[in-house]
Amino acid sequence: MNPFNRDPRSSPPSKRRWSIARRFFITSFVLIVAQSGISLAISGALWENFTSRFLGSVLSRQILSPLNLVDNKLDLLSAQEAMECCTKDDYRNFLAGINLADGKAVMISGSAGLVAGKGAQALYDSGRLREFARLATESQNRFALVDFRSDDAVAVKSVNLSGGSETGSLIYIRPIYSMSLFNALSRARLISEIVLMLSLVVLLAVALTYILRPLRSVRSRISKVQLNNLDTALIPLDGQPLELQPILMEFNRMVSRLEISAQNQKQFASTISHEFRTPLTVISGFIQSVLNRADNLDVNYRESLLIADKEAFRLNRMLSDLLDLSRADNNQLKVLREPFDCLLSCHEAIRLTQFAFPDNRIIFSDASHVDPLMAIGDPDCLVKCLENLIGNAVKYSEKSSTINVHINGDDRCIYFNVQDHGQGIPLDQCDLIFERFQRAEGVSLRRGDSSSGLGLSIVKMLMESMGGSVGVQSEVGVGSCFTLTLQRSDV
């Protein structure tokens, strides 16, 4: 099989498949996510610190109003009342008349216990209020942020009343997320972090595309390399990345070696074909002469000569196929593209194959009902293609089986169908059989017949040279139908 035409699906799958691009993308993505996580953690800590200082300043101002109201009531106490202060009833009296909105609340914590204002009692349970009081009074700056990462986050500020610590502390409570500015800043921060992460991922994908562009370019050029265009397969090193240049240098050296090897192979095939044809023609001529003139030849000798003549004919035909392939590889194959009567070519091919295989019946049918039926191509090449197809149909069918040759067409093309009732070809082998020296697996020749594996590759080469094509439809155990297609001529 030609290594340049091998189907990658036919190669055994690798046990471990990996991609540089995928690894690079995953590694970069993990680094971006890690960096984003670290950035979020650091920015979150900084944000919490900033929020704490900002809200501490805000609550220090906002607590002054209720603090002044409580201090004024303390100043109105008589000396006796001041000595007896303070009980929970005093705390309730101090908090009476303080009305706050938007979830704000106040309470007093002192020696008598904890007393909350009406708003605080409605919004929070007693356990929650005691936690607020403890956090605010135990804090160094008498300010605390509670549940900062949740939707129920609150800021708590504590200030000693004018009577001192024995009198108690006024505690001011404010939900953080009720502050419109804070909400806007939080949303802006979240959106900016998401946009930043998505932008990094997009930039990574764009950078990866840009970085891998040279690899894709090289891959595209390598995928177009064929055995007959090795002279144009070399990849220039100018403009290529430094990392790729050593690989491309080795690739160019390999192509040069392959080109030399291919040239030697073509020259060898051409030389062998030319040098062997003359002696084979002479041998065949002598055999035919002896057979025609020796009337009293022994039966065994005659049978041996007939076998030798048949083998010489087969070898001569194989050399002819090799010569055609060699000419095609060297762009020296001359194929006509001119109008001709394809019915004459069909009749000639059937005459030749019927003579070569007298035991098989070859049935010809013409659905075009046009005479002459003009196609564009080379009449001799069409004869050779049909000979090959009919010969293969005979070799892979039962002895004395029937081969059908059918012609039909449309306004643009003419179709030549060669159908047998033989073994059939597995579906996954239908493309392989058109390559040189290849045969379908699981399909055997008829006893006594042989095949070089060049016939169908010759057919494909000649049909494409004439601007046509060849295809096959087959079913194992039923048979195969090969179709040649040529452009129809208006002449």
C-alpha positions in Angstrom: 0.0 0.0 0.0 1.2 3.5 -0.8 2.1 5.1 2.6 1.1 8.5 1.3 -2.4 7.3 0.5 -3.0 5.2 3.6 -6.3 5.8 5.4 -5.5 6.9 8.9 -8.6 5.0 10.1 -6.8 1.7 9.0 -4.0 2.3 11.5 -4.4 0.7 14.9 -5.6 3.3 17.5 -3.0 4.5 19.9 -3.5 3.4 23.5 -2.7 6.8 24.7 -3.7 9.8 22.7 -2.9 13.3 23.7 -2.7 16.8 22.2 -0.2 19.6 22.8 -3.0 22.1 22.2 -5.3 20.4 24.7 -2.6 20.2 27.3 -1.6 23.8 26.8 -5.2 25.0 27.0 -6.0 22.9 30.1 -2.8 23.9 31.9 -3.4 27.6 31.0 -7.1 27.3 32.1 -6.1 25.8 35.4 -3.6 28.5 36.0 -6.2 31.2 35.1 -8.7 29.6 37.4 -6.1 29.3 40.2 -5.0 32.9 39.6 -8.6 34.0 39.6 -9.3 32.1 42.8 -6.3 33.7 44.5 -7.2 37.1 43.2 -10.8 36.6 44.4 -9.5 35.6 47.9 -7.1 38.6 48.1 -9.7 41.0 46.7 -12.3 39.6 49.0 -10.1 40.2 52.0 -9.2 43.7 50.8 -12.9 44.3 50.1 -13.9 43.2 53.6 -11.2 45.4 55.1 -12.3 48.4 53.1 -16.0 47.7 53.8 -15.2 47.4 57.5 -13.5 50.7 57.7 -16.1 52.4 55.5 -19.1 51.1 57.4 -17.3 51.8 60.7 -17.1 55.4 59.7 -20.7 55.5 58.4 -22.1 53.8 61.6 -20.1 56.1 63.8 -22.0 59.0 62.3 -25.4 57.4 62.2 -25.3 56.2 65.8 -24.9 59.8 67.0 -28.6 60.6 66.6 -30.0 57.8 68.8 -27.0 58.2 71.2 -27.9 61.9 71.8 -31.5 61.0 72.5 -30.5 58.4 75.1 -27.9 60.8 76.6 -30.5 63.5 76.9 -32.8 61.2 78.8 -29.9 60.3 81.1 -29.2 63.9 81.8 -32.8 64.4 82.9 -32.5 61.8 85.6 -32.4 63.0 89.2 -29.5 62.2 91.5 -31.5 59.4 93.2 -32.6 58.0 89.8 -29.0 58.2 88.5 -27.8 56.2 91.6 -30.4 53.5 91.0 -29.8 53.4 87.2 -30.0 51.3 85.4 -32.7 48.6 85.1 -34.2 47.0 82.1 -37.2 49.3 82.5 -34.7 52.2 82.3 -33.3 50.8 79.1 -36.7 50.5 77.6 -37.5 54.1 78.6 -34.2 55.3 77.0 -35.1 53.4 73.7 -38.7 54.7 73.6 -39.3 57.1 70.9 -36.3 56.0 68.7 -37.8 55.0 65.4 -35.4 53.7 62.6 -36.2 52.6 59.1 -34.6 50.3 56.4 -33.9 47.5 58.9 -31.9 49.6 61.3 -32.2 48.9 65.0 -30.8 49.8 68.4 -30.4 48.1 71.7 -28.7 48.7 75.1 -26.5 46.1 76.8 -25.4 46.7 80.3 -25.3 45.3 83.8 -29.0 44.9 83.9 -28.9 42.8 80.7 -29.9 43.3 77.1 -32.9 45.3 76.0 -33.7 45.7 72.3 -35.8 48.4 70.6 -39.0 47.5 68.8 -37.4 47.3 65.4 -34.7 44.9 66.6 -37.2 42.6 68.3 -39.1 42.4 65.1 -36.1 41.6 62.9 -33.9 39.4 65.0 -34.3 36.7 67.7 -32.8 37.1 71.2 -29.9 34.8 70.4 -28.9 36.7 67.4 -29.1 40.0 69.3 -26.9 38.7 72.1 -24.3 37.6 69.4 -24.4 41.2 67.9 -23.9 42.7 71.4 -21.0 40.4 72.2 -19.2 40.9 68.9 -19.6 44.7 69.1 -18.5 45.2 72.7 -15.6 42.7 72.5 -14.2 44.2 69.3 -11.1 46.5 69.6 -12.8 49.4 67.8 -16.3 48.4 69.0 -17.4 47.6 65.5 -18.1 44.2 63.8 -19.2 42.8 60.5 -21.5 39.8 61.0 -22.0 37.2 58.2 -20.2 39.4 55.7 -20.4 36.8 52.8 -24.2 36.1 53.2 -27.3 38.0 52.2 -28.0 38.6 55.9 -24.8 40.5 56.6 -25.1 43.3 59.2 -22.8 45.9 60.6 -22.9 46.5 64.4 -21.5 49.5 66.2 -21.3 49.9 70.0 -20.8 53.1 72.0 -20.7 53.6 75.8 -23.5 55.7 77.2 -22.6 58.9 79.1 -23.0 57.3 82.5 -20.0 55.0 81.8 -19.7 51.2 81.5 -22.0 50.7 84.6 -24.8 52.5 82.6 -24.3 50.3 79.5 -23.6 50.5 75.8 -25.8 51.6 73.0 -25.6 49.2 70.1 -26.5 50.2 66.6 -27.4 47.6 64.0 -27.7 48.1 60.2 -28.1 45.6 57.4 -25.3 46.0 54.9 -27.2 45.1 51.8 -29.8 47.6 52.4 -27.2 50.3 51.4 -27.8 51.1 47.7 -24.2 52.2 47.2 -22.8 49.1 48.8 -25.1 46.9 46.6 -23.9 48.7 43.4 -20.3 48.3 44.4 -20.8 44.6 45.2 -22.5 44.0 41.9 -19.8 45.9 40.0 -17.1 43.9 41.7 -18.7 40.6 40.9 -19.4 41.5 37.3 -15.9 42.8 36.8 -14.4 39.6 38.2 -16.6 37.4 35.9 -15.8 39.6 32.9 -12.1 39.4 33.7 -12.1 35.6 33.9 -14.1 35.2 30.7 -11.8 37.7 28.9 -8.8 35.7 30.0 -10.3 32.5 28.7 -11.2 34.2 25.3 -7.7 35.7 25.1 -6.2 32.3 25.9 -8.3 30.7 23.0 -7.2 33.4 20.6 -3.6 33.1 21.7 -3.7 29.3 21.3 -5.1 29.7 17.8 -2.4 32.1 16.9 0.4 30.0 18.4 -0.8 26.8 16.7 -1.3 28.5 13.3 2.2 27.4 12.0 1.5 23.8 13.1 -1.8 23.8 11.2 -0.1 25.3 8.1 2.6 22.6 8.2 0.0 19.9 8.8 -2.0 21.1 5.8 1.0 21.0 3.5 2.1 17.6 4.7 -1.4 16.2 4.2 -1.2 17.2 0.5 2.1 15.3 -0.1 1.7 12.5 -2.7 4.2 10.1 -4.2 3.9 11.9 -7.6 4.5 15.4 -6.2 7.5 14.9 -3.9 9.4 17.6 -5.9 7.0 20.2 -4.4 6.7 18.7 -1.0 9.7 20.5 0.6 8.6 23.1 3.2 10.6 26.3 3.3 12.2 27.1 6.7 11.9 30.9 6.2 9.2 32.3 8.5 8.8 29.1 10.5 9.1 29.1 14.3 12.5 28.2 15.7 10.9 25.2 17.5 9.6 23.8 14.3 12.7 24.3 12.1 14.6 21.2 13.3 11.5 19.0 12.6 11.0 20.6 9.2 14.6 20.1 8.3 14.4 16.4 9.1 11.1 16.2 7.1 12.7 17.9 4.1 15.6 15.4 4.3 13.2 12.5 4.5 11.3 13.9 1.4 14.5 14.2 -0.5 15.4 10.5 0.3 11.9 9.4 -0.7 12.1 11.3 -3.9 15.4 9.7 -4.8 14.0 6.3 -3.9 10.8 6.9 -5.9 12.8 8.0 -8.9 14.9 4.8 -8.7 11.8 2.7 -8.4 10.1 4.4 -11.4 13.3 4.0 -13.4 13.6 0.4 -12.4 10.0 -0.4 -13.4 10.3 1.4 -16.7 13.6 -0.4 -17.5 12.3 -3.8 -16.5 9.2 -3.3 -18.6 11.1 -2.2 -21.7 13.9 -4.8 -21.4 11.5 -7.8 -20.7 9.0 -7.1 -23.4 11.2 -7.9 -26.4 12.4 -11.3 -25.1 8.9 -12.2 -24.0 7.5 -11.3 -27.4 10.1 -13.4 -29.1 9.4 -16.4 -26.7 5.7 -16.0 -27.3 6.3 -15.8 -31.1 8.3 -19.0 -31.1 5.7 -20.9 -29.0 3.0 -19.8 -31.4 5.1 -20.8 -34.4 5.7 -24.3 -33.0 2.0 -24.7 -32.1 0.9 -23.7 -35.6 3.4 -25.8 -37.6 3.9 -28.9 -35.5 0.8 -31.0 -36.4 2.2 -34.2 -35.0 3.2 -32.7 -31.7 2.8 -34.9 -28.7 -0.3 -34.1 -26.6 1.7 -33.5 -23.4 4.2 -31.3 -25.3 1.3 -29.3 -26.8 -0.3 -28.9 -23.4 3.0 -27.6 -21.9 3.5 -25.2 -24.8 -0.1 -23.9 -24.3 0.6 -23.3 -20.6 3.9 -21.6 -21.4 2.2 -19.4 -24.0 -0.5 -18.4 -21.5 2.0 -17.5 -18.9 4.1 -15.5 -21.4 0.9 -13.6 -22.3 0.1 -13.0 -18.6 3.6 -11.8 -17.9 3.6 -9.6 -21.0 0.3 -8.0 -19.9 1.7 -7.4 -16.4 4.8 -5.7 -17.9 2.4 -3.6 -20.0 0.5 -2.6 -16.8 3.8 -1.7 -15.1 4.9 0.4 -18.1 1.6 2.3 -18.0 2.0 2.9 -14.3 5.6 4.0 -14.8 4.6 6.4 -17.6 1.8 7.8 -15.4 4.2 8.3 -12.5 6.6 10.2 -14.8 3.8 12.2 -16.4 4.5 10.6 -19.7 1.2 8.7 -20.1 -0.6 9.9 -23.2 -4.3 9.5 -23.0 -6.7 11.0 -25.6 -9.6 13.2 -24.7 -11.6 13.3 -27.9 -15.0 12.1 -29.1 -15.3 8.4 -30.0 -17.9 5.7 -30.4 -17.8 3.9 -27.1 -20.0 1.0 -28.5 -17.2 -0.1 -30.7 -14.9 -0.2 -27.7 -17.4 -2.2 -25.7 -17.8 -4.8 -28.5 -14.0 -5.0 -28.9 -13.5 -5.5 -25.1 -16.2 -8.2 -25.0 -14.7 -10.0 -28.1 -11.2 -10.1 -26.5 -12.4 -11.3 -23.1 -14.8 -13.9 -24.6 -11.9 -15.3 -26.5 -9.7 -15.3 -23.3 -12.5 -16.9 -21.2 -14.5 -19.1 -23.5 -16.2 -20.9 -20.6 -18.0 -17.8 -19.3 -20.9 -16.2 -20.9 -20.7 -12.4 -21.3 -24.0 -10.7 -22.0 -24.1 -7.2 -23.4 -27.1 -4.8 -23.2 -27.5 -1.2 -24.3 -30.2 0.9 -22.7 -29.1 4.1 -24.6 -30.5 3.0 -27.9 -28.2 5.4 -29.7 -25.8 4.4 -32.4 -23.1 5.7 -32.5 -22.9 6.5 -28.8 -20.3 9.2 -28.5 -18.2 9.8 -25.4 -15.1 11.9 -24.7 -11.9 9.9 -23.9 -9.6 7.3 -25.4 -11.1 4.3 -27.1 -8.1 2.0 -26.5 -8.0 3.0 -22.8 -11.8 2.2 -22.5 -11.1 -1.2 -24.0 -8.3 -1.9 -21.5 -10.5 -0.8 -18.6 -13.4 -3.0 -19.6 -11.1 -5.9 -20.3 -9.7 -5.6 -16.8 -13.1 -5.4 -15.2 -14.6 -8.3 -17.1 -11.4 -10.3 -16.5 -11.7 -9.7 -12.8 -15.4 -10.6 -12.8 -14.5 -13.9 -14.4 -11.6 -14.7 -12.0 -13.6 -14.0 -8.9 -16.8 -15.9 -10.0 -17.7 -19.5 -10.5 -16.6 -21.2 -13.6 -19.1 -20.8 -16.5 -20.9 -18.0 -14.6 -22.5 -15.2 -16.5 -21.0 -11.7 -16.7 -23.3 -8.8 -17.6 -22.1 -5.6 -19.4 -24.6 -2.9 -19.5 -24.6 0.7 -20.9 -26.9 3.5 -20.0 -26.5 7.3 -19.8 -28.1 10.7 -19.4 -27.6 14.1 -20.9 -24.1 14.5 -19.4 -22.5 11.1 -18.8 -22.4 7.5 -20.1 -22.2 4.7 -17.6 -20.6 1.3 -18.3 -21.6 -1.4 -15.7 -19.8 -4.7 -15.3 -21.7 -7.0 -13.0 -20.8 -10.5 -11.8 -22.5 -13.0 -9.5 -19.4 -13.9 -7.5 -18.1 -13.7 -4.0 -18.6 -10.0 -3.5 -16.3 -7.5 -1.7 -16.6 -6.4 2.0 -17.7 -2.8 2.3 -14.6 -1.7 4.1 -12.4 -3.1 1.3 -14.1 -1.2 -1.6 -11.7 1.7 -1.6 -8.6 -0.5 -0.9 -8.9 -2.6 -4.0 -8.1 0.5 -6.3 -4.6 0.8 -4.8 -1.6 -0.9 -6.3 -0.9 -4.5 -5.4 -3.9 -4.7 -3.2 -6.7 -7.2 -3.1 -9.8 -7.5 -0.9 -9.3 -9.7 2.2 -11.4 -12.8 2.4 -11.8 -13.0 -1.4 -10.0 -15.8 -3.3 -9.2 -16.3 -7.0 -10.6 -19.1 -9.0 -8.3 -22.1 -9.1 -5.7 -21.8 -11.9 -6.1 -18.0 -12.2 -3.7 -15.4 -11.0 -3.7 -11.6 -10.4 -1.0 -9.0 -10.1 -3.0 -6.6 -8.1 -2.5 -3.8 -10.7 -5.7 -4.1 -12.8 -8.0 -1.9 -10.8 -5.3 0.7 -10.1 -4.7 0.8 -13.9 -8.5 1.2 -14.5 -8.7 4.1 -12.0 -5.6 5.8 -13.4 -6.9 5.6 -17.0 -10.4 6.7 -16.2 -9.2 9.7 -14.3 -6.9 10.5 -17.1 -9.9 10.6 -19.5 -11.8 12.8 -17.1 -14.0 10.0 -15.9 -14.3 7.8 -12.8 -14.7 4.3 -11.5 -16.8 3.0 -8.6 -18.1 -0.2 -7.2 -21.1 -1.5 -5.4 -20.9 -4.9 -3.8 -22.5 -7.3 -1.4 -20.7 -10.3 0.0 -22.1 -13.6 -1.3 -24.2 -11.8 -4.0 -21.7 -10.2 -6.4 -20.2 -6.9 -7.4 -21.0 -4.2 -9.9 -18.2 -1.9 -11.2 -19.3 1.3 -13.0 -17.2 3.4 -15.4 -18.3 6.9 -16.0 -17.3 9.1 -19.0 -18.5 12.5 -20.2 -20.9 12.4 -23.1 -20.0 14.0 -26.3 -22.4 16.2 -28.3 -20.6 15.5 -31.6 
